[in-house]
Amino acid sequence: MAPIVAAIGIGATIAGGVVEAEGARKSGEVQKQIYDYQAAVAYENAKYFRMQGEREAVYAGMRSRAEAGQIAAAQGASMLTGESQRQVRESQQALGRLRQEDIRTAAARRAFGEETQAKLDIAAGEQAQWAGKVKRLSTYLGTAAQVATVSAKWMQAGGGGPGSFDTGMGLSPFGGSRYFG
């Protein structure tokens, strides 16, 4: 009975090691998929921020042109002419351009942050996948070591001496046994 239990134990150890190893591999793959999804979302966010920034810059340009029209109308109504009026219009146009540039810059910064996060997510996913493969290999090696340890104990115990498992009744699973060859 003991050799059968030992064989079942060794088989269960091997089966458990295979299941654990494949679970580690699959876990790494799933984590990579999660990170890839997060990266895709971050890239989409970056596109959105750029489009939103451009849209806001266009609106700011429209507001700036409307302000320029109001300034021109006010200047025309005041019947004043000269250098100061031209400077006021130029200053207003420069401020309008600066507002648009600020909006685009802020949008570009947000988009860059999202793209950077996407790259970090991709790297994390690759690392998680690699870690799953390493854990898989580690589990296989650990399982092999466990089986070797148990086998060595059986071999030592099955020598036929006092206290050994091989009592002449064929209980050694490793050679010289009636049941295990």
C-alpha positions as CSV (number, residue, x, y, z in Angstrom):
1,M,0.0,0.0,0.0
2,A,2.8,2.4,0.8
3,P,4.3,2.3,-2.7
4,I,1.0,3.1,-4.2
5,V,0.5,6.0,-1.9
6,A,4.1,7.2,-2.7
7,A,3.4,6.9,-6.4
8,I,0.1,8.8,-6.0
9,G,2.0,11.5,-4.0
10,I,4.6,11.9,-6.6
11,G,2.0,12.1,-9.3
12,A,0.0,14.6,-7.4
13,T,3.2,16.7,-6.8
14,I,3.9,16.7,-10.5
15,A,0.3,17.5,-11.4
16,G,0.2,20.3,-8.8
17,G,3.4,21.7,-10.2
18,V,2.2,21.7,-13.7
19,V,-1.1,23.4,-12.8
20,E,0.7,26.0,-10.7
21,A,3.2,26.7,-13.4
22,E,0.6,27.1,-16.1
23,G,-1.4,29.3,-13.8
24,A,1.6,31.5,-13.4
25,R,2.1,31.7,-17.1
26,K,-1.6,32.5,-17.7
27,S,-1.6,35.1,-14.9
28,G,1.3,36.9,-16.6
29,E,-0.5,36.9,-20.0
30,V,-3.7,38.2,-18.4
31,Q,-1.8,41.0,-16.6
32,K,-0.2,41.9,-19.9
33,Q,-3.6,42.1,-21.6
34,I,-4.8,44.4,-18.8
35,Y,-1.8,46.7,-19.2
36,D,-2.2,46.7,-23.0
37,Y,-5.8,47.7,-22.6
38,Q,-4.8,50.5,-20.2
39,A,-2.2,51.7,-22.7
40,A,-4.8,51.7,-25.5
41,V,-7.1,53.8,-23.3
42,A,-4.2,56.2,-22.5
43,Y,-3.4,56.6,-26.3
44,E,-7.1,57.4,-26.9
45,N,-7.1,59.9,-24.1
46,A,-4.0,61.6,-25.7
47,K,-5.9,61.9,-29.0
48,Y,-8.9,63.3,-27.2
49,F,-6.8,65.9,-25.3
50,R,-5.2,67.1,-28.5
51,M,-8.5,67.4,-30.3
52,Q,-10.0,69.1,-27.3
53,G,-7.1,71.5,-27.1
54,E,-7.3,72.4,-30.8
55,R,-11.1,72.9,-30.5
56,E,-10.6,75.2,-27.5
57,A,-7.8,77.1,-29.4
58,V,-10.2,77.6,-32.4
59,Y,-12.8,79.0,-30.0
60,A,-10.3,81.3,-28.4
61,G,-9.3,82.5,-31.9
62,M,-12.9,83.2,-32.7
63,R,-13.3,85.1,-29.4
64,S,-10.1,87.0,-30.1
65,R,-11.3,88.0,-33.6
66,A,-14.7,89.1,-32.1
67,E,-12.8,91.2,-29.5
68,A,-10.7,92.7,-32.4
69,G,-13.9,93.6,-34.2
70,Q,-15.3,95.2,-31.0
71,I,-12.1,97.2,-30.6
72,A,-12.1,98.3,-34.2
73,A,-15.7,99.4,-33.9
74,A,-15.1,101.3,-30.7
75,Q,-12.0,102.9,-32.3
76,G,-14.0,103.9,-35.4
77,A,-16.8,105.3,-33.3
78,S,-14.4,107.4,-31.2
79,M,-13.1,109.1,-34.3
80,L,-9.6,108.8,-33.0
81,T,-6.8,107.6,-35.2
82,G,-3.1,107.2,-34.8
83,E,-0.4,105.0,-33.5
84,S,-2.1,104.1,-30.2
85,Q,-5.1,102.6,-32.0
86,R,-2.8,100.4,-34.1
87,Q,-0.8,99.3,-31.0
88,V,-4.1,98.4,-29.2
89,R,-5.1,96.2,-32.1
90,E,-1.7,94.6,-32.4
91,S,-1.6,93.9,-28.7
92,Q,-5.1,92.4,-28.8
93,Q,-4.0,90.1,-31.7
94,A,-0.8,89.1,-29.9
95,L,-2.8,88.3,-26.7
96,G,-5.2,86.2,-28.8
97,R,-2.3,84.2,-30.3
98,L,-0.8,83.7,-26.9
99,R,-4.1,82.4,-25.5
100,Q,-4.3,79.9,-28.4
101,E,-0.7,78.8,-27.9
102,D,-1.3,78.4,-24.2
103,I,-4.4,76.2,-24.8
104,R,-2.5,74.1,-27.4
105,T,0.5,73.7,-25.1
106,A,-1.7,72.6,-22.1
107,A,-3.4,70.1,-24.4
108,A,-0.1,68.8,-25.7
109,R,1.2,68.4,-22.1
110,R,-1.9,66.4,-21.1
111,A,-1.6,64.3,-24.3
112,F,2.1,63.7,-23.6
113,G,1.3,62.6,-20.0
114,E,-1.2,60.1,-21.4
115,E,1.3,58.8,-24.0
116,T,3.9,58.4,-21.4
117,Q,1.5,56.5,-19.2
118,A,0.6,54.3,-22.2
119,K,4.3,53.5,-22.7
120,L,4.7,52.7,-19.0
121,D,1.7,50.4,-19.2
122,I,3.1,48.6,-22.2
123,A,6.4,48.1,-20.3
124,A,4.6,46.9,-17.2
125,G,2.6,44.4,-19.3
126,E,5.8,43.0,-20.9
127,Q,7.3,42.8,-17.4
128,A,4.3,41.0,-16.0
129,Q,4.3,38.5,-18.9
130,W,8.0,37.9,-18.4
131,A,7.5,37.4,-14.7
132,G,4.8,34.9,-15.4
133,K,7.2,32.9,-17.6
134,V,9.9,33.1,-14.9
135,K,7.4,31.9,-12.3
136,R,6.4,29.1,-14.6
137,L,10.0,27.9,-15.0
138,S,10.6,28.3,-11.3
139,T,7.6,26.2,-10.4
140,Y,8.6,23.5,-12.8
141,L,12.1,23.4,-11.3
142,G,10.7,23.4,-7.7
143,T,8.4,20.6,-8.6
144,A,11.2,18.6,-10.1
145,A,13.3,19.2,-6.9
146,Q,10.4,18.0,-4.7
147,V,9.9,14.9,-6.8
148,A,13.7,14.2,-6.6
149,T,13.7,14.7,-2.9
150,V,10.8,12.3,-2.3
151,S,12.4,9.8,-4.7
152,A,15.7,10.0,-3.0
153,K,14.1,9.3,0.4
154,W,12.3,6.3,-1.1
155,M,15.6,5.0,-2.5
156,Q,17.4,5.4,0.8
157,A,14.5,3.8,2.7
158,G,14.1,1.0,0.2
159,G,17.6,-0.5,0.7
160,G,16.2,-3.5,2.6
161,G,17.9,-2.8,5.9
162,P,16.2,-2.4,9.3
163,G,13.5,0.3,9.1
164,S,13.4,0.4,5.3
165,F,10.3,0.3,3.3
166,D,11.4,-2.7,1.4
167,T,10.6,-5.4,3.9
168,G,10.9,-8.1,1.3
169,M,7.3,-7.6,0.5
170,G,7.9,-5.5,-2.6
171,L,7.3,-2.1,-1.1
172,S,10.2,-0.2,-2.9
173,P,9.0,1.8,-5.9
174,F,12.5,2.2,-7.2
175,G,14.0,-1.0,-8.5
176,G,14.2,-4.4,-6.9
177,S,10.5,-4.3,-6.1
178,R,8.0,-6.9,-7.0
179,Y,5.5,-4.1,-7.8
180,F,7.7,-1.5,-9.5
181,G,10.2,-3.7,-11.3
